[in-house]
Structure formats: C-alpha cells, structure tokens
Amino acid sequence: MLSRWIFNRSGASGFGNVAVVAFLAVQALDGVLTYVGLATLGSHMEGNPVVASLMLAFGTGPGLTGAKLVAGVLGIALHLTGVHRLVALLTAIYLGAAILPWTALLLMAG
C-alpha cells in the first residue's frame, strides 16, 4: 500500500516541480557541506562508500561533483517520469541523513 502511494505516477504538477527543485537544492547543499566538512574534519568522514571511492579515484572535488551530478540527473529522471512523491521522500531522507548531520558536525567543529 505504501509503495503504491510513493510510486504513484502523476503528470506535471506544482508539487512535482517544488519537489524536484528542493531535491536539486538539497543535493547541491549536501555537496557543499560535504566538501567543507571533509576539508575541516578530514577525508575519512565520508560515509557513502561509492562517493568515497569516487573521491579517492578522481580527487575530492571532481569525485564529489560527479556523484552529485549523477544524483541530480537521476532525480530529474524520476521527476520526468512523474514519481514526484518519491522525489519528495528522497529529499526528506537527504535532509535527515546528510544535511542535518553535516550541519551539526560543522557547528560543533567551528
């Protein structure tokens, strides 16, 4: 029942537009906070092993930028297929799992 609600497809909507813009903003903010956090607290702080591997292979900036660009493109693809509730859910998850922790860590370090 919950998956049917989350994956329900809809056409163009104001909600969908707000959701995808919020998703992209959260991705950009996560990228900036991650970059600042890694510079401040050390490169061992990245919790996502895929992103950590990209940063190890290509450097912090390029690896992180690449990961955020892929996430943004996938979010836009979800938006274009009309899965707006999933985009909104992913935005909320990123807020709770990435933005708030990085913000708290940086506030404690500063």
MIVEX-120549 format. One record per atom (N, C-alpha, C): residue number from 1; residue in three letters; chain; x, y, z. Coordinates in pm, whole numbers. Layout:
// residues N
@fimi=NUM; kolnu=ALA; rovex=A; x=X; y=Y; z=Z
...
END
This chain:
// residues 110
@fimi=1; kolnu=MET; rovex=A; x=83; y=-119; z=0
@fimi=1; kolnu=MET; rovex=A; x=0; y=0; z=0
@fimi=1; kolnu=MET; rovex=A; x=87; y=126; z=0
@fimi=2; kolnu=LEU; rovex=A; x=189; y=129; z=87
@fimi=2; kolnu=LEU; rovex=A; x=278; y=245; z=93
@fimi=2; kolnu=LEU; rovex=A; x=355; y=260; z=-37
@fimi=3; kolnu=SER; rovex=A; x=405; y=149; z=-92
@fimi=3; kolnu=SER; rovex=A; x=480; y=159; z=-217
@fimi=3; kolnu=SER; rovex=A; x=392; y=209; z=-331
@fimi=4; kolnu=ARG; rovex=A; x=266; y=172; z=-331
@fimi=4; kolnu=ARG; rovex=A; x=174; y=221; z=-434
@fimi=4; kolnu=ARG; rovex=A; x=158; y=373; z=-422
@fimi=5; kolnu=TRP; rovex=A; x=153; y=424; z=-299
@fimi=5; kolnu=TRP; rovex=A; x=139; y=567; z=-278
@fimi=5; kolnu=TRP; rovex=A; x=267; y=639; z=-320
@fimi=6; kolnu=ILE; rovex=A; x=384; y=586; z=-283
@fimi=6; kolnu=ILE; rovex=A; x=511; y=651; z=-315
@fimi=6; kolnu=ILE; rovex=A; x=538; y=650; z=-465
@fimi=7; kolnu=PHE; rovex=A; x=511; y=537; z=-530
@fimi=7; kolnu=PHE; rovex=A; x=544; y=523; z=-671
@fimi=7; kolnu=PHE; rovex=A; x=429; y=562; z=-764
@fimi=8; kolnu=ASN; rovex=A; x=324; y=620; z=-710
@fimi=8; kolnu=ASN; rovex=A; x=212; y=666; z=-792
@fimi=8; kolnu=ASN; rovex=A; x=262; y=771; z=-890
@fimi=9; kolnu=ARG; rovex=A; x=232; y=752; z=-1016
@fimi=9; kolnu=ARG; rovex=A; x=278; y=845; z=-1119
@fimi=9; kolnu=ARG; rovex=A; x=171; y=948; z=-1147
@fimi=10; kolnu=SER; rovex=A; x=217; y=1069; z=-1163
@fimi=10; kolnu=SER; rovex=A; x=124; y=1177; z=-1196
@fimi=10; kolnu=SER; rovex=A; x=188; y=1264; z=-1303
@fimi=11; kolnu=GLY; rovex=A; x=107; y=1345; z=-1364
@fimi=11; kolnu=GLY; rovex=A; x=156; y=1434; z=-1468
@fimi=11; kolnu=GLY; rovex=A; x=223; y=1555; z=-1407
@fimi=12; kolnu=ALA; rovex=A; x=239; y=1657; z=-1487
@fimi=12; kolnu=ALA; rovex=A; x=301; y=1781; z=-1439
@fimi=12; kolnu=ALA; rovex=A; x=218; y=1838; z=-1324
@fimi=13; kolnu=SER; rovex=A; x=289; y=1882; z=-1222
@fimi=13; kolnu=SER; rovex=A; x=219; y=1938; z=-1106
@fimi=13; kolnu=SER; rovex=A; x=310; y=2037; z=-1035
@fimi=14; kolnu=GLY; rovex=A; x=247; y=2128; z=-966
@fimi=14; kolnu=GLY; rovex=A; x=323; y=2223; z=-884
@fimi=14; kolnu=GLY; rovex=A; x=401; y=2151; z=-776
@fimi=15; kolnu=PHE; rovex=A; x=340; y=2048; z=-716
@fimi=15; kolnu=PHE; rovex=A; x=408; y=1969; z=-613
@fimi=15; kolnu=PHE; rovex=A; x=533; y=1905; z=-670
@fimi=16; kolnu=GLY; rovex=A; x=522; y=1846; z=-789
@fimi=16; kolnu=GLY; rovex=A; x=636; y=1781; z=-852
@fimi=16; kolnu=GLY; rovex=A; x=748; y=1878; z=-882
@fimi=17; kolnu=ASN; rovex=A; x=712; y=1997; z=-928
@fimi=17; kolnu=ASN; rovex=A; x=813; y=2099; z=-957
@fimi=17; kolnu=ASN; rovex=A; x=885; y=2143; z=-830
@fimi=18; kolnu=VAL; rovex=A; x=810; y=2164; z=-724
@fimi=18; kolnu=VAL; rovex=A; x=871; y=2203; z=-596
@fimi=18; kolnu=VAL; rovex=A; x=960; y=2089; z=-545
@fimi=19; kolnu=ALA; rovex=A; x=912; y=1966; z=-557
@fimi=19; kolnu=ALA; rovex=A; x=988; y=1852; z=-507
@fimi=19; kolnu=ALA; rovex=A; x=1121; y=1838; z=-579
@fimi=20; kolnu=VAL; rovex=A; x=1123; y=1852; z=-711
@fimi=20; kolnu=VAL; rovex=A; x=1249; y=1833; z=-784
@fimi=20; kolnu=VAL; rovex=A; x=1343; y=1951; z=-759
@fimi=21; kolnu=VAL; rovex=A; x=1291; y=2072; z=-747
@fimi=21; kolnu=VAL; rovex=A; x=1378; y=2186; z=-717
@fimi=21; kolnu=VAL; rovex=A; x=1437; y=2170; z=-577
@fimi=22; kolnu=ALA; rovex=A; x=1355; y=2127; z=-482
@fimi=22; kolnu=ALA; rovex=A; x=1405; y=2103; z=-346
@fimi=22; kolnu=ALA; rovex=A; x=1510; y=1992; z=-347
@fimi=23; kolnu=PHE; rovex=A; x=1486; y=1886; z=-424
@fimi=23; kolnu=PHE; rovex=A; x=1582; y=1776; z=-433
@fimi=23; kolnu=PHE; rovex=A; x=1716; y=1826; z=-486
@fimi=24; kolnu=LEU; rovex=A; x=1712; y=1906; z=-593
@fimi=24; kolnu=LEU; rovex=A; x=1836; y=1958; z=-650
@fimi=24; kolnu=LEU; rovex=A; x=1907; y=2052; z=-554
@fimi=25; kolnu=ALA; rovex=A; x=1831; y=2133; z=-482
@fimi=25; kolnu=ALA; rovex=A; x=1891; y=2223; z=-383
@fimi=25; kolnu=ALA; rovex=A; x=1956; y=2145; z=-271
@fimi=26; kolnu=VAL; rovex=A; x=1890; y=2040; z=-224
@fimi=26; kolnu=VAL; rovex=A; x=1946; y=1957; z=-117
@fimi=26; kolnu=VAL; rovex=A; x=2072; y=1885; z=-166
@fimi=27; kolnu=GLN; rovex=A; x=2072; y=1839; z=-291
@fimi=27; kolnu=GLN; rovex=A; x=2192; y=1775; z=-346
@fimi=27; kolnu=GLN; rovex=A; x=2308; y=1873; z=-349
@fimi=28; kolnu=ALA; rovex=A; x=2282; y=1996; z=-396
@fimi=28; kolnu=ALA; rovex=A; x=2387; y=2097; z=-401
@fimi=28; kolnu=ALA; rovex=A; x=2437; y=2131; z=-261
@fimi=29; kolnu=LEU; rovex=A; x=2345; y=2149; z=-168
@fimi=29; kolnu=LEU; rovex=A; x=2383; y=2180; z=-30
@fimi=29; kolnu=LEU; rovex=A; x=2462; y=2065; z=32
@fimi=30; kolnu=ASP; rovex=A; x=2422; y=1942; z=4
@fimi=30; kolnu=ASP; rovex=A; x=2497; y=1827; z=54
@fimi=30; kolnu=ASP; rovex=A; x=2638; y=1827; z=-3
@fimi=31; kolnu=GLY; rovex=A; x=2652; y=1858; z=-131
@fimi=31; kolnu=GLY; rovex=A; x=2784; y=1864; z=-192
@fimi=31; kolnu=GLY; rovex=A; x=2873; y=1969; z=-126
@fimi=32; kolnu=VAL; rovex=A; x=2818; y=2087; z=-103
@fimi=32; kolnu=VAL; rovex=A; x=2895; y=2195; z=-40
@fimi=32; kolnu=VAL; rovex=A; x=2931; y=2158; z=103
@fimi=33; kolnu=LEU; rovex=A; x=2833; y=2110; z=180
@fimi=33; kolnu=LEU; rovex=A; x=2860; y=2073; z=320
@fimi=33; kolnu=LEU; rovex=A; x=2960; y=1958; z=329
@fimi=34; kolnu=THR; rovex=A; x=2949; y=1863; z=239
@fimi=34; kolnu=THR; rovex=A; x=3043; y=1751; z=238
@fimi=34; kolnu=THR; rovex=A; x=3184; y=1802; z=209
@fimi=35; kolnu=TYR; rovex=A; x=3197; y=1886; z=109
@fimi=35; kolnu=TYR; rovex=A; x=3328; y=1939; z=73
@fimi=35; kolnu=TYR; rovex=A; x=3390; y=2017; z=188
@fimi=36; kolnu=VAL; rovex=A; x=3311; y=2105; z=249
@fimi=36; kolnu=VAL; rovex=A; x=3360; y=2184; z=362
@fimi=36; kolnu=VAL; rovex=A; x=3390; y=2093; z=481
@fimi=37; kolnu=GLY; rovex=A; x=3303; y=1996; z=504
@fimi=37; kolnu=GLY; rovex=A; x=3323; y=1904; z=615
@fimi=37; kolnu=GLY; rovex=A; x=3448; y=1821; z=599
@fimi=38; kolnu=LEU; rovex=A; x=3473; y=1773; z=479
@fimi=38; kolnu=LEU; rovex=A; x=3593; y=1694; z=455
@fimi=38; kolnu=LEU; rovex=A; x=3718; y=1778; z=470
@fimi=39; kolnu=ALA; rovex=A; x=3713; y=1903; z=425
@fimi=39; kolnu=ALA; rovex=A; x=3827; y=1993; z=440
@fimi=39; kolnu=ALA; rovex=A; x=3852; y=2028; z=586
@fimi=40; kolnu=THR; rovex=A; x=3744; y=2037; z=663
@fimi=40; kolnu=THR; rovex=A; x=3755; y=2075; z=804
@fimi=40; kolnu=THR; rovex=A; x=3786; y=1957; z=895
@fimi=41; kolnu=LEU; rovex=A; x=3717; y=1846; z=873
@fimi=41; kolnu=LEU; rovex=A; x=3724; y=1733; z=966
@fimi=41; kolnu=LEU; rovex=A; x=3808; y=1616; z=915
@fimi=42; kolnu=GLY; rovex=A; x=3841; y=1615; z=789
@fimi=42; kolnu=GLY; rovex=A; x=3922; y=1507; z=733
@fimi=42; kolnu=GLY; rovex=A; x=3845; y=1422; z=635
@fimi=43; kolnu=SER; rovex=A; x=3918; y=1365; z=541
@fimi=43; kolnu=SER; rovex=A; x=3855; y=1290; z=432
@fimi=43; kolnu=SER; rovex=A; x=3795; y=1158; z=477
@fimi=44; kolnu=HIS; rovex=A; x=3825; y=1113; z=595
@fimi=44; kolnu=HIS; rovex=A; x=3770; y=986; z=645
@fimi=44; kolnu=HIS; rovex=A; x=3623; y=999; z=685
@fimi=45; kolnu=MET; rovex=A; x=3567; y=1119; z=680
@fimi=45; kolnu=MET; rovex=A; x=3431; y=1141; z=728
@fimi=45; kolnu=MET; rovex=A; x=3322; y=1104; z=627
@fimi=46; kolnu=GLU; rovex=A; x=3356; y=1077; z=502
@fimi=46; kolnu=GLU; rovex=A; x=3253; y=1043; z=403
@fimi=46; kolnu=GLU; rovex=A; x=3200; y=904; z=431
@fimi=47; kolnu=GLY; rovex=A; x=3069; y=895; z=454
@fimi=47; kolnu=GLY; rovex=A; x=3006; y=770; z=491
@fimi=47; kolnu=GLY; rovex=A; x=2959; y=685; z=375
@fimi=48; kolnu=ASN; rovex=A; x=2945; y=743; z=257
@fimi=48; kolnu=ASN; rovex=A; x=2898; y=668; z=141
@fimi=48; kolnu=ASN; rovex=A; x=3019; y=607; z=71
@fimi=49; kolnu=PRO; rovex=A; x=3030; y=474; z=69
@fimi=49; kolnu=PRO; rovex=A; x=3149; y=412; z=9
@fimi=49; kolnu=PRO; rovex=A; x=3163; y=438; z=-141
@fimi=50; kolnu=VAL; rovex=A; x=3054; y=455; z=-211
@fimi=50; kolnu=VAL; rovex=A; x=3063; y=485; z=-355
@fimi=50; kolnu=VAL; rovex=A; x=3123; y=624; z=-375
@fimi=51; kolnu=VAL; rovex=A; x=3073; y=721; z=-301
@fimi=51; kolnu=VAL; rovex=A; x=3124; y=858; z=-312
@fimi=51; kolnu=VAL; rovex=A; x=3270; y=862; z=-264
@fimi=52; kolnu=ALA; rovex=A; x=3301; y=792; z=-156
@fimi=52; kolnu=ALA; rovex=A; x=3439; y=788; z=-106
@fimi=52; kolnu=ALA; rovex=A; x=3533; y=729; z=-211
@fimi=53; kolnu=SER; rovex=A; x=3488; y=625; z=-282
@fimi=53; kolnu=SER; rovex=A; x=3571; y=565; z=-387
@fimi=53; kolnu=SER; rovex=A; x=3591; y=661; z=-503
@fimi=54; kolnu=LEU; rovex=A; x=3485; y=733; z=-540
@fimi=54; kolnu=LEU; rovex=A; x=3498; y=832; z=-647
@fimi=54; kolnu=LEU; rovex=A; x=3595; y=942; z=-608
@fimi=55; kolnu=MET; rovex=A; x=3589; y=986; z=-484
@fimi=55; kolnu=MET; rovex=A; x=3678; y=1091; z=-438
@fimi=55; kolnu=MET; rovex=A; x=3822; y=1041; z=-432
@fimi=56; kolnu=LEU; rovex=A; x=3842; y=916; z=-394
@fimi=56; kolnu=LEU; rovex=A; x=3976; y=858; z=-391
@fimi=56; kolnu=LEU; rovex=A; x=4033; y=845; z=-532
@fimi=57; kolnu=ALA; rovex=A; x=3948; y=806; z=-627
@fimi=57; kolnu=ALA; rovex=A; x=3994; y=784; z=-764
@fimi=57; kolnu=ALA; rovex=A; x=4018; y=914; z=-840
@fimi=58; kolnu=PHE; rovex=A; x=3931; y=1014; z=-820
@fimi=58; kolnu=PHE; rovex=A; x=3936; y=1135; z=-903
@fimi=58; kolnu=PHE; rovex=A; x=3971; y=1262; z=-826
@fimi=59; kolnu=GLY; rovex=A; x=3981; y=1253; z=-696
@fimi=59; kolnu=GLY; rovex=A; x=4002; y=1372; z=-614
@fimi=59; kolnu=GLY; rovex=A; x=3871; y=1412; z=-547
@fimi=60; kolnu=THR; rovex=A; x=3884; y=1486; z=-439
@fimi=60; kolnu=THR; rovex=A; x=3766; y=1522; z=-361
@fimi=60; kolnu=THR; rovex=A; x=3664; y=1601; z=-442
@fimi=61; kolnu=GLY; rovex=A; x=3707; y=1710; z=-502
@fimi=61; kolnu=GLY; rovex=A; x=3615; y=1796; z=-577
@fimi=61; kolnu=GLY; rovex=A; x=3551; y=1726; z=-696
@fimi=62; kolnu=PRO; rovex=A; x=3632; y=1670; z=-786
@fimi=62; kolnu=PRO; rovex=A; x=3572; y=1603; z=-902
@fimi=62; kolnu=PRO; rovex=A; x=3487; y=1482; z=-867
@fimi=63; kolnu=GLY; rovex=A; x=3532; y=1401; z=-771
@fimi=63; kolnu=GLY; rovex=A; x=3454; y=1283; z=-732
@fimi=63; kolnu=GLY; rovex=A; x=3321; y=1321; z=-671
@fimi=64; kolnu=LEU; rovex=A; x=3324; y=1420; z=-584
@fimi=64; kolnu=LEU; rovex=A; x=3201; y=1467; z=-519
@fimi=64; kolnu=LEU; rovex=A; x=3108; y=1534; z=-620
@fimi=65; kolnu=THR; rovex=A; x=3165; y=1613; z=-709
@fimi=65; kolnu=THR; rovex=A; x=3084; y=1679; z=-812
@fimi=65; kolnu=THR; rovex=A; x=3018; y=1576; z=-903
@fimi=66; kolnu=GLY; rovex=A; x=3094; y=1475; z=-944
@fimi=66; kolnu=GLY; rovex=A; x=3039; y=1370; z=-1028
@fimi=66; kolnu=GLY; rovex=A; x=2924; y=1296; z=-961
@fimi=67; kolnu=ALA; rovex=A; x=2941; y=1265; z=-833
@fimi=67; kolnu=ALA; rovex=A; x=2836; y=1194; z=-759
@fimi=67; kolnu=ALA; rovex=A; x=2711; y=1280; z=-747
@fimi=68; kolnu=LYS; rovex=A; x=2727; y=1408; z=-722
@fimi=68; kolnu=LYS; rovex=A; x=2612; y=1497; z=-708
@fimi=68; kolnu=LYS; rovex=A; x=2543; y=1519; z=-844
@fimi=69; kolnu=LEU; rovex=A; x=2621; y=1526; z=-951
@fimi=69; kolnu=LEU; rovex=A; x=2561; y=1540; z=-1083
@fimi=69; kolnu=LEU; rovex=A; x=2479; y=1417; z=-1120
@fimi=70; kolnu=VAL; rovex=A; x=2532; y=1298; z=-1091
@fimi=70; kolnu=VAL; rovex=A; x=2457; y=1175; z=-1119
@fimi=70; kolnu=VAL; rovex=A; x=2328; y=1173; z=-1036
@fimi=71; kolnu=ALA; rovex=A; x=2337; y=1208; z=-909
@fimi=71; kolnu=ALA; rovex=A; x=2218; y=1210; z=-824
@fimi=71; kolnu=ALA; rovex=A; x=2116; y=1310; z=-878
@fimi=72; kolnu=GLY; rovex=A; x=2162; y=1426; z=-920
@fimi=72; kolnu=GLY; rovex=A; x=2071; y=1526; z=-976
@fimi=72; kolnu=GLY; rovex=A; x=2003; y=1478; z=-1103
@fimi=73; kolnu=VAL; rovex=A; x=2078; y=1416; z=-1192
@fimi=73; kolnu=VAL; rovex=A; x=2020; y=1364; z=-1316
@fimi=73; kolnu=VAL; rovex=A; x=1917; y=1255; z=-1286
@fimi=74; kolnu=LEU; rovex=A; x=1948; y=1168; z=-1191
@fimi=74; kolnu=LEU; rovex=A; x=1852; y=1063; z=-1155
@fimi=74; kolnu=LEU; rovex=A; x=1726; y=1122; z=-1091
@fimi=75; kolnu=GLY; rovex=A; x=1742; y=1227; z=-1009
@fimi=75; kolnu=GLY; rovex=A; x=1626; y=1294; z=-952
@fimi=75; kolnu=GLY; rovex=A; x=1539; y=1358; z=-1059
@fimi=76; kolnu=ILE; rovex=A; x=1602; y=1419; z=-1157
@fimi=76; kolnu=ILE; rovex=A; x=1528; y=1479; z=-1269
@fimi=76; kolnu=ILE; rovex=A; x=1457; y=1370; z=-1348
@fimi=77; kolnu=ALA; rovex=A; x=1523; y=1256; z=-1368
@fimi=77; kolnu=ALA; rovex=A; x=1460; y=1145; z=-1441
@fimi=77; kolnu=ALA; rovex=A; x=1336; y=1096; z=-1366
@fimi=78; kolnu=LEU; rovex=A; x=1345; y=1086; z=-1235
@fimi=78; kolnu=LEU; rovex=A; x=1227; y=1047; z=-1156
@fimi=78; kolnu=LEU; rovex=A; x=1116; y=1150; z=-1173
@fimi=79; kolnu=HIS; rovex=A; x=1153; y=1277; z=-1170
@fimi=79; kolnu=HIS; rovex=A; x=1055; y=1384; z=-1187
@fimi=79; kolnu=HIS; rovex=A; x=988; y=1374; z=-1324
@fimi=80; kolnu=LEU; rovex=A; x=1067; y=1353; z=-1427
@fimi=80; kolnu=LEU; rovex=A; x=1011; y=1347; z=-1563
@fimi=80; kolnu=LEU; rovex=A; x=922; y=1225; z=-1584
@fimi=81; kolnu=THR; rovex=A; x=944; y=1119; z=-1505
@fimi=81; kolnu=THR; rovex=A; x=857; y=1002; z=-1515
@fimi=81; kolnu=THR; rovex=A; x=736; y=1015; z=-1423
@fimi=82; kolnu=GLY; rovex=A; x=727; y=1125; z=-1351
@fimi=82; kolnu=GLY; rovex=A; x=607; y=1153; z=-1271
@fimi=82; kolnu=GLY; rovex=A; x=605; y=1092; z=-1133
@fimi=83; kolnu=VAL; rovex=A; x=720; y=1051; z=-1082
@fimi=83; kolnu=VAL; rovex=A; x=724; y=987; z=-949
@fimi=83; kolnu=VAL; rovex=A; x=761; y=1096; z=-846
@fimi=84; kolnu=HIS; rovex=A; x=674; y=1194; z=-834
@fimi=84; kolnu=HIS; rovex=A; x=703; y=1312; z=-753
@fimi=84; kolnu=HIS; rovex=A; x=710; y=1282; z=-604
@fimi=85; kolnu=ARG; rovex=A; x=628; y=1192; z=-557
@fimi=85; kolnu=ARG; rovex=A; x=631; y=1161; z=-414
@fimi=85; kolnu=ARG; rovex=A; x=763; y=1096; z=-374
@fimi=86; kolnu=LEU; rovex=A; x=818; y=1013; z=-462
@fimi=86; kolnu=LEU; rovex=A; x=947; y=951; z=-434
@fimi=86; kolnu=LEU; rovex=A; x=1056; y=1058; z=-430
@fimi=87; kolnu=VAL; rovex=A; x=1051; y=1153; z=-521
@fimi=87; kolnu=VAL; rovex=A; x=1149; y=1263; z=-520
@fimi=87; kolnu=VAL; rovex=A; x=1138; y=1340; z=-388
@fimi=88; kolnu=ALA; rovex=A; x=1017; y=1367; z=-343
@fimi=88; kolnu=ALA; rovex=A; x=997; y=1438; z=-216
@fimi=88; kolnu=ALA; rovex=A; x=1048; y=1354; z=-99
@fimi=89; kolnu=LEU; rovex=A; x=1024; y=1224; z=-102
@fimi=89; kolnu=LEU; rovex=A; x=1072; y=1136; z=4
@fimi=89; kolnu=LEU; rovex=A; x=1225; y=1133; z=8
@fimi=90; kolnu=LEU; rovex=A; x=1288; y=1123; z=-108
@fimi=90; kolnu=LEU; rovex=A; x=1434; y=1124; z=-114
@fimi=90; kolnu=LEU; rovex=A; x=1491; y=1257; z=-64
@fimi=91; kolnu=THR; rovex=A; x=1422; y=1365; z=-92
@fimi=91; kolnu=THR; rovex=A; x=1464; y=1496; z=-42
@fimi=91; kolnu=THR; rovex=A; x=1461; y=1497; z=111
@fimi=92; kolnu=ALA; rovex=A; x=1354; y=1445; z=168
@fimi=92; kolnu=ALA; rovex=A; x=1343; y=1440; z=315
@fimi=92; kolnu=ALA; rovex=A; x=1450; y=1349; z=374
@fimi=93; kolnu=ILE; rovex=A; x=1478; y=1238; z=310
@fimi=93; kolnu=ILE; rovex=A; x=1582; y=1147; z=359
@fimi=93; kolnu=ILE; rovex=A; x=1718; y=1216; z=357
@fimi=94; kolnu=TYR; rovex=A; x=1749; y=1285; z=248
@fimi=94; kolnu=TYR; rovex=A; x=1876; y=1358; z=241
@fimi=94; kolnu=TYR; rovex=A; x=1886; y=1466; z=347
@fimi=95; kolnu=LEU; rovex=A; x=1776; y=1533; z=374
@fimi=95; kolnu=LEU; rovex=A; x=1777; y=1635; z=480
@fimi=95; kolnu=LEU; rovex=A; x=1814; y=1572; z=615
@fimi=96; kolnu=GLY; rovex=A; x=1751; y=1458; z=645
@fimi=96; kolnu=GLY; rovex=A; x=1775; y=1394; z=774
@fimi=96; kolnu=GLY; rovex=A; x=1906; y=1318; z=783
@fimi=97; kolnu=ALA; rovex=A; x=1950; y=1258; z=673
@fimi=97; kolnu=ALA; rovex=A; x=2067; y=1171; z=677
@fimi=97; kolnu=ALA; rovex=A; x=2196; y=1240; z=633
@fimi=98; kolnu=ALA; rovex=A; x=2187; y=1355; z=568
@fimi=98; kolnu=ALA; rovex=A; x=2308; y=1420; z=519
@fimi=98; kolnu=ALA; rovex=A; x=2319; y=1566; z=565
@fimi=99; kolnu=ILE; rovex=A; x=2216; y=1644; z=541
@fimi=99; kolnu=ILE; rovex=A; x=2224; y=1788; z=570
@fimi=99; kolnu=ILE; rovex=A; x=2232; y=1813; z=721
@fimi=100; kolnu=LEU; rovex=A; x=2141; y=1754; z=797
@fimi=100; kolnu=LEU; rovex=A; x=2143; y=1777; z=942
@fimi=100; kolnu=LEU; rovex=A; x=2270; y=1725; z=1009
@fimi=101; kolnu=PRO; rovex=A; x=2317; y=1604; z=977
@fimi=101; kolnu=PRO; rovex=A; x=2442; y=1558; z=1039
@fimi=101; kolnu=PRO; rovex=A; x=2563; y=1645; z=1004
@fimi=102; kolnu=TRP; rovex=A; x=2578; y=1681; z=876
@fimi=102; kolnu=TRP; rovex=A; x=2691; y=1766; z=839
@fimi=102; kolnu=TRP; rovex=A; x=2682; y=1901; z=908
@fimi=103; kolnu=THR; rovex=A; x=2562; y=1957; z=913
@fimi=103; kolnu=THR; rovex=A; x=2544; y=2086; z=980
@fimi=103; kolnu=THR; rovex=A; x=2583; y=2078; z=1127
@fimi=104; kolnu=ALA; rovex=A; x=2537; y=1972; z=1193
@fimi=104; kolnu=ALA; rovex=A; x=2572; y=1954; z=1335
@fimi=104; kolnu=ALA; rovex=A; x=2722; y=1936; z=1355
@fimi=105; kolnu=LEU; rovex=A; x=2785; y=1854; z=1271
@fimi=105; kolnu=LEU; rovex=A; x=2930; y=1832; z=1283
@fimi=105; kolnu=LEU; rovex=A; x=3007; y=1961; z=1260
@fimi=106; kolnu=LEU; rovex=A; x=2968; y=2039; z=1161
@fimi=106; kolnu=LEU; rovex=A; x=3039; y=2162; z=1131
@fimi=106; kolnu=LEU; rovex=A; x=3016; y=2267; z=1240
@fimi=107; kolnu=LEU; rovex=A; x=2898; y=2271; z=1296
@fimi=107; kolnu=LEU; rovex=A; x=2873; y=2366; z=1407
@fimi=107; kolnu=LEU; rovex=A; x=2956; y=2330; z=1531
@fimi=108; kolnu=MET; rovex=A; x=2968; y=2200; z=1558
@fimi=108; kolnu=MET; rovex=A; x=3049; y=2156; z=1672
@fimi=108; kolnu=MET; rovex=A; x=3198; y=2182; z=1648
@fimi=109; kolnu=ALA; rovex=A; x=3242; y=2170; z=1524
@fimi=109; kolnu=ALA; rovex=A; x=3384; y=2190; z=1493
@fimi=109; kolnu=ALA; rovex=A; x=3422; y=2338; z=1492
@fimi=110; kolnu=GLY; rovex=A; x=3323; y=2422; z=1464
@fimi=110; kolnu=GLY; rovex=A; x=3353; y=2565; z=1450
@fimi=110; kolnu=GLY; rovex=A; x=3348; y=2635; z=1578
END
